[in-house]
Amino acid sequence: MAIPERFSNLPEYAFPRLRALLAGIEPGGEPMVMTIGEPRHPMPAFVAPIMAESIDLFAKYPSNEGTPALLEAISGWIRRRHGIEVGPERLMALNGTREGLFNAALALAPEHKNGARPAVLVPNPFYQVYAVAAAAVAADPVFVPAGPETGFLPDYAGLDRATLDRTAIAYLCSPANPQGAIAGEDYLETLIALADRHDFLVFADECYSEIYRDAPPPGALAVATRMGLADRVVMFNSLSKRSNLPGLRSGFAAGSAANIAQMRRLRSYAGAPLSLPAQAVSAAAWADEGHVQDSLALYRRKYAVADRVLGNVPGYRGPEGGFFLWLPVEDGEQAAKQLWREAGIQVLPGAYLSREVAGENPGRGYIRVALVAGESETEQALSRLKDVIYKEGR
């Protein structure tokens, strides 16, 4: 049977591509994997006791949208963090943000927009689920450059009116994966006003929001609420990065009651709710900030390490938030092979996170490096990386 055309041109996922690229190359040192965004900081101490206390709940079907305790914990966190009230009817628990970012498009993208095929705006480079979600709803993905010329954020306001008038969804990740740029309040206000003017939704992927260099990044839903346009934004966040719990697969979506109701309706047929023990752990995690601050302090020390080791490299830009370095190189694939062969360091070519448009791939001249290991390991690895890739910059 033929593969549906809307999925036939999707590139292979980044990590299988990397395995193929490095196949047959022996690592030239103690292997250090800096590719995947999987935090290795300690998880909260309360996780195991709560899971043990809740073990009998595996015998029950879980709540589809989230238990009252979990929704209240998420609501309380949004109140403390963003200063807005979001009731339980405007929330939905998720199996991590990837599930929500994909299924929200299925639930909320129209088949037609102003008599035309809808468009989905995607920053380029981007988290790959955005493009797959666009394909799943038979929309046209519009890849918008997010490079140094635009502050590593997509200039959606610079698109032509015809494209904006058929836009159904605009994805935005802040802090950005992979570039680490933060969308400030002015940027968010401009984007939300644009969404209201052209009648589309902003899907705000904020899973890195609790990892930042200076001030906490503003939230898109909070900005939209102050503008009286909360119905224009669906916000996504999770415990994977904030609480170092990627294996818990726990996140949430927040938005207007109407948008969340539509997402819940789809999920009741096609979703997989979190187990009740996982929901119990999640409620405790959203209610606690101590472990988050401890983790943030470690990330800030690693920012300082990266600045110290790589600060004199031409084109180096320390991230404003998140835990990735987006390092300039001549060719990302060649740099990845060289680092593995000469130093045993595994990084991700930037082209694997981007899409070629008009013959140009904005990620080709970059590598993504994840700062997820400990402080001393990170310093050693970045020093080895610099010795291999940036010999002239020393």
Secondary structure, DSSP 8 states (H G I E B T S, - for coil): ----HHHHT----HHHHHHHHHTT---SSS-EE--S----S---TTHHHHHHHTGGGGGS---SS--HHHHHHHHHHHHHHHS----GGGEEEESHHHHHHHHHHHHH--S-BTTB--EEEEEES--THHHHHHHHTT-EEEEEE-SGGGTTS--GGGS-HHHHHTEEEEEEESS-TTT-----HHHHHHHHHHHHHHT-EEEEE-TTTT-BSSS----HHHHHHHTT-GGGEEEEEEHHHHSS-GGG--EEEE--HHHHHHHHHHHHHH-----HHHHHHHHHHHH--HHHHHHHHHHHHHHHHHHHHHTTSTT----SBSSEEEEE-S-HHHHHHHHHHHH-EE-EEGGGGS--BTTB-TTTTEEEEE--S-HHHHHHHHHHHHHHH-GGG-
